[in-house]
Structures are given as structure tokens and as C-alpha cells.
Amino acid sequence: MTTLHEPAEALARGDAAACLRALAPHRARLATDDEVALLWLQALAREPSSPSLDEALREVLEPRADVSPELVIAACAALNAAAARRPMDAPPRTDGPAARAEVLASAALAALGALEGEPAPGLEPELLGYLWINRANALRALGPTRDEEARESYARALELVPAKGAWWHDLGVLHKWRGRWQEAFDAFLRARARLGDQRGILWNAAIAATALGEGDVAAGLWRDLGLPVRLSEHGMPVVEGVPAIQIRVPSVDAGYGVERGPKEGFEVLSVTPLSPAHGVISSPSFRDAPVDYGDLVLWDGAPVATDPPVFPLLEILRPGDERRLRFVALVREGDLESLTLPPGARVFAHPSGRELDAERLVYGKLVARADVTLDALREAIEASTRTRRGFRVAIPALYELLGPSKRAGQEHQAWRAIERAAIKLGLVEEGASGG
């Protein structure tokens, strides 16, 4: 028999690509040789972007009437690695690699009598544990609707092999994405006790401590990562020098605008960080999102995009007290810049359609601190529309907050009139609109 020393050695030193290259001459043995199949699947688990995963799984699994638990574990690990490439904030795929891993692991556990009761005697606890942990990780990727099953599977795995620090970390990740912060923190501490000060463990523990409001604990964890940190007057960690970042938040169509985006999706917002994991949102949402300008938020450490880095939202730590008032306007260059707003108020605008004859339709938000009076905002807006010829703006929310009045209704009418004018001028395509 041809030796498999070379691919096994490559895998041992962490070079999965070299392992797959060395295995290539033995591909015909995937269907019959468990040693070749096991090495191949273990290498694919470390190369989850490999396009050959599905084909290799077919060649390994389909010819075998009885697949060994070891091969099931390796196949599930490869599928779960592929599933982990999908961001955790994205809607789960019910037909993707995680779903396939869950089916494989569940079938193997059922065949061993472990899924619905006690397994047959004589089975190795670690082997059963690996089946349970792969089922658990697959269920985690399948989203909140499978949460109870995932928790049970993690519990079964750790009951069998409590010393596995990586499994405690995986459990912590489940709790993190479900917002169970004390349970997440406890799991990450258990992982740390078994694996030491690994960067990912410390980072996740700091995120959980921040969510719990344990600022001194979070600060200690950031220090353990080598970061300079101090506590704010509110007792929360502050790490100087963290650059501005962007976060991705789930959003839905806000129900206004001539040009509409997808009904459901994501919006990217800017954040001024206070630490590597929490900070204050510094740009408004233009769609309907769970967060807006001024909110104190927590985000995950693994980016969902890298150029530039974009991080997924985990939690709203404290809502901002700013007023955020939507508006629509027909503007020329300098119109919005000319607004003489009171201190503590800012305008953010998002252009729509195209510019013609130096004119453009924009949607936006007027954002003001809670101490800025509504009358001061009204006076600033009305003064600008009087002095800037052709500057047309409608901001119904401002007049609604000022109290029931004829003017509030007129502002809604003005919103629709501005959109109709933009369509007539050819600035935007005619379509669904609303105010």
C-alpha cells in the first residue's frame, strides 16, 4: 500500500494545501480507503473555501453503506468550517453546509442510540463528544430557531469531555450571538482556564464583560491583550487610538423615497469607538434599523467585510437621547451647508437619483442633542428656506413634535410635492413614493 506519510506530515504541521496536493494521486481511494478519506476531509476542514468539498463528500459518503463515526466527524467538521465562512448576522441557510452537518451528526448519533436515549455501552466518550459538538456547531449556524437543540448538544458534548477548552469557547459563541451575556462570559472563562490567554478567547470575554457592564473586568481583559486602557467616569473601558470603524446592522425599507432599496437587508453605519468592541454611532440610519445616531453599541470582533473592515452589531448598550428627524429636500450646492443650526444639531443627507442643472433630490436626517430646543430647530430651517432661493425642504417630524397643527399636515403634503417635482425635473425615476 502506498504510504500516506507525506500528506499526514503536511497536515500535522498545519499545511492543509500541501496535504491535499500530496493526496491527489490517491483520490481514487476516497470511496474505499478510510485512511485516505479521513486525511482528505481533515484537510478540507482547514481549507473551507475549497471548491472540492462537495465532490469529496460525495466520493466518501455515497459508496459506503456504513460510514464510521470517525468519517462522520471529519465530514461534519469540514461542513461546519465551510458554514463558518457565512457571517453570523446573515440569515441562516437551511440548505447549506451547516444543515448537512446537522443531518449527518444526528443520523450517526441516532445509529449509536445516543440521540434519544443512552448510547450503547462501550463507546468512547470522546468519539460521542465529537459527534455532539459537531451537531451543536451546525445547529448554532442554523440560527435562533434551533437554539434549544444547540444548547442541549453543547451540554451533551461537554458532559462527556469537560476538558475541551475549544468546546467551551464554541458554547460561548452561541450564547454571545443569542445575547446571553453572563452565560457567554462564564463559558469564555472556562475556555481560558483550559486553553490559556488565547487572543480570541480574551477578546470574546472582553465583549461579554462590556455587555454586562463589568467595565473593570473588560479593562483587565483588554490589558491582557496588551492594549492601553483606562476607565471612563461611568466605569467603562476606554482604549485610546482605536480608529473609527463601521458596523453592519439589519434593516428594512423605511417606507419612503422615490427610489427604494430591498425590503430587507443591511445598512452600514459609522462608529466612534470607545474600545475595540463598543462605541457611539456617528452616522444616522436612512433605512429602518434597530440603532441610530448616538446609540452606544457593541459589535463582534470578526469583520463581515475587510475593505474597509465592517463589523456586525451585537447589542445596543444604551440608546442615544438625540432627536433624529427625517427630511426630504431639493437642493443646490451649498444649500445644506448654509443651514445655521444651533450648537448640537447636524444635518446628514443621502442623495437620490442624479444631479441635473446643479439640482438634486436628497433624503436625510436632522440630528439634534436633547438639549436643543425644537423652536430653535424650526427657526433655523425656516430662516434658511427664506434666504436660499429654490431650497425646498419638508421635515414633518419636527412640526409633529411641536404639537398638533395645520403646519404638520402641510409638511407631509410638501414632502410629496418635493418628490413629484424631482420626478418632473428628471432627477429621479418615477416609482413608489411616500411621506
C-alpha positions, 0 to 999 in steps of 0.5 A: 500500500502506498504510504500516506506519510507525506500528506499526514506530515503536511497536515500535522504541521498545519499545511492543509494545501500541501496535504491535499496536493500530496493526496491527489494521486490517491483520490481514487481511494476516497470511496474505499480507503478510510485512511485516505478519506479521513486525511482528505476531509481533515484537510478540507476542514482547514481549507473551507473555501475549497471548491472540492468539498462537495465532490469529496463528500460525495466520493466518501459518503455515497459508496459506503453503506456504513460510514464510521463515526470517525468519517462522520466527524471529519465530514461534519467538521469540514461542513461546519468550517465551510458554514463558518465562512457565512457571517453570523448576522446573515440569515441562516441557510437551511440548505447549506453546509451547516444543515448537512452537518446537522443531518449527518451528526444526528443520523450517526448519533441516532445509529449509536442510540445516543440521540434519544436515549443512552448510547450503547455501552462501550463507546468512547466518550470522546468519539460521542463528544465529537459527534455532539459538538459537531451537531451543536456547531451546525445547529448554532449556524442554523440560527435562533430557531434551533437554539434549544437543540444547540444548547442541549448538544453543547451540554451533551458534548461537554458532559462527556469531555469537560476538558475541551477548552475549544468546546467551551469557547464554541458554547460561548459563541452561541450564547454571545450571538443569542445575547446571553451575556453572563452565560457567554462570559462564564463559558469564555472563562472556562475556555481560558482556564483550559486553553490559556490567554488565547487572543480570541478567547480574551477578546470574546470575554472582553465583549461579554464583560462590556455587555454586562457592564463589568467595565473593570473586568473588560479593562483587565481583559483588554490589558491582557491583550496588551492594549492601553486602557483606562476607565471612563467616569461611568466605569467603562473601558476606554482604549485610546487610538482605536480608529473609527470603524463601521458596523453592519446592522439589519434593516428594512425599507423605511417606507419612503423615497422615490427610489427604494432599496430591498425590503430587507437587508443591511445598512452600514453605519459609522462608529466612534469607538470607545474600545475595540468592541463598543462605541457611539454611532456617528452616522444616522440610519436612512433605512429602518434599523434597530440603532441610530445616531448616538446609540452606544453599541457593541459589535463582534470582533470578526469583520463581515467585510475587510475593505474597509473592515465592517463589523456586525452589531451585537447589542445596543448598550444604551440608546442615544437621547438625540432627536433624529428627524427625517427630511426630504429636500431639493437642493443646490450646492451649498444649500445644506451647508448654509443651514445655521443650526444651533450648537448640537444639531447636524444635518446628514443627507443621502442623495437620490437619483442624479444631479441635473442643472446643479439640482438634486433630490436628497433624503436625510436626517436632522440630528439634534442633542436633547438639549436643543430646543425644537423652536430653535430647530424650526427657526433655523430651517425656516430662516434658511428656506427664506434666504436660499432661493429654490431650497425646498425642504419638508421635515414633518417630524419636527412640526409633529413634535411641536404639537398638533397643527395645520403646519404638520399636515402641510409638511407631509403634503410638501414632502410629496410635492418635493418628490413629484417635482424631482420626478418632473425635473428628471432627477429621479425615476418615477416609482413608489413614493411616500411621506 
